[in-house]
Amino acid sequence: MDQNRSRDVARMFDSISSTYDLLNHLFSLGIDRRWRNAAIRSLRLEAGHVLLDCSAGTGDMALTAHKRAAGIHTVLYDPAHAMLSVADSKANILPPSSYRLVRGVAESIPFPDSTFDCFTVAFGIRNFADLRKGTQELFRTLKRGGIGAILEFTPDRSRLIDRAFQWYMRAVMQPAGALISRDRDAYSYLSRTVQSFQTTATLETLFSEIGFRCKKTRKFSFGIASLFILEKP
Ligand SMILES: C[S@@+](CC[C@H](N)C(=O)[O-])C[C@H]1O[C@@H](n2cnc3c(N)ncnc32)[C@H](O)[C@@H]1O
């Protein structure tokens, strides 16, 4: 694993943590809430379940999960300290014993095999320094029969939508993101990684090679984002 890359990416997220939520909802026009709800619904959460929210960032997936299912326990896991601090301040509406914040990278998850009933990774896997290793760790720490939901931007969308999305990133997201967050590099990193990430088919092949059963893949908003629903057989 490239530890320098991991450290640089985490630092970059730390630097934009205070404006991350605002820009996230602004740029997605709030549509990300619908995507997140669909991802959480696919987990079929029940009271007593232990959920790993990998790449938890500012905690929106975990909060969505707790709104949907009472009595779950969540580990919010992320390498960026300042992102987790924002998550912590938002999570204070939850019972303190229902969640834990843990710092670290997906490539080395500090929990024993078969710890979690389910996991989510929302817009996180494209940041993994080693995608295969990170995904193997998600597999290892999931219980048999457990479900994982991975939400990510994927580049295989129709040409017209791709052009419109590229224009939107270049003309709106990058300049506005740089201005509001005061971090030009972060928003050019975000749009670069969104454009150059793996296709849906390549990701499905990787997930199957690791041992997951790909239960379903859903495309949202004309293919801008994809939701992979995975099971550990
Ligand atoms: C785009 S944010 C997504 C945050 C949140 N899941 C959401 O949906 O808003 C990506 C997150 O991935 C985290 N990240 C970066 N490198 C990582 C790694 N190697 N393993 C796990 N998470 C990582 C970042 O710190 C950041 O919080």
The ligand as an SDF file (V2000), in Angstrom:
LIG
                    3D

 27 29  0  0  0  0  0  0  0  0999 V2000
  -15.7560   11.6880   -0.5610 C   0  0  0  0  0  0  0  0  0  0  0  0
  -15.5400   11.3230    1.1370 S   0  0  0  0  0  0  0  0  0  0  0  0
  -16.9980   10.4060    1.4970 C   0  0  0  0  0  0  0  0  0  0  0  0
  -17.4430   10.5530    2.9070 C   0  0  0  0  0  0  0  0  0  0  0  0
  -18.8010    9.9550    3.2540 C   0  0  0  0  0  0  0  0  0  0  0  0
  -18.8200    8.5220    3.1280 N   0  0  0  0  0  0  0  0  0  0  0  0
  -19.9040   10.5580    2.4410 C   0  0  0  0  0  0  0  0  0  0  0  0
  -20.6410    9.8080    1.7990 O   0  0  0  0  0  0  0  0  0  0  0  0
  -20.0590   11.7920    2.4390 O   0  0  0  0  0  0  0  0  0  0  0  0
  -14.3040   10.0780    1.0680 C   0  0  0  0  0  0  0  0  0  0  0  0
  -13.7640    9.6440    2.4080 C   0  0  0  0  0  0  0  0  0  0  0  0
  -12.8290    8.5700    2.1800 O   0  0  0  0  0  0  0  0  0  0  0  0
  -11.8340    8.6590    3.1710 C   0  0  0  0  0  0  0  0  0  0  0  0
  -10.6330    7.8900    2.7660 N   0  0  0  0  0  0  0  0  0  0  0  0
   -9.5390    8.3490    2.1370 C   0  0  0  0  0  0  0  0  0  0  0  0
   -8.6330    7.3540    2.0010 N   0  0  0  0  0  0  0  0  0  0  0  0
   -9.1740    6.2570    2.5680 C   0  0  0  0  0  0  0  0  0  0  0  0
   -8.7160    4.9270    2.7620 C   0  0  0  0  0  0  0  0  0  0  0  0
   -7.5250    4.5210    2.3060 N   0  0  0  0  0  0  0  0  0  0  0  0
   -9.5230    4.0690    3.4240 N   0  0  0  0  0  0  0  0  0  0  0  0
  -10.7350    4.4600    3.8670 C   0  0  0  0  0  0  0  0  0  0  0  0
  -11.2290    5.6980    3.6920 N   0  0  0  0  0  0  0  0  0  0  0  0
  -10.4580    6.5980    3.0530 C   0  0  0  0  0  0  0  0  0  0  0  0
  -11.5940   10.1570    3.2880 C   0  0  0  0  0  0  0  0  0  0  0  0
  -10.9220   10.5160    4.4620 O   0  0  0  0  0  0  0  0  0  0  0  0
  -13.0000   10.7230    3.1600 C   0  0  0  0  0  0  0  0  0  0  0  0
  -13.5810   10.9710    4.4120 O   0  0  0  0  0  0  0  0  0  0  0  0
  1  2  1  0
  2  3  1  0
  2 10  1  0
  3  4  1  0
  4  5  1  0
  5  6  1  0
  5  7  1  0
  7  8  2  0
  7  9  1  0
 10 11  1  0
 11 12  1  0
 11 26  1  0
 12 13  1  0
 13 14  1  0
 13 24  1  0
 14 15  1  0
 14 23  1  0
 15 16  2  0
 16 17  1  0
 17 18  1  0
 17 23  2  0
 18 19  1  0
 18 20  2  0
 20 21  1  0
 21 22  2  0
 22 23  1  0
 24 25  1  0
 24 26  1  0
 26 27  1  0
M  CHG  2   2   1   9  -1
M  END
$$$$
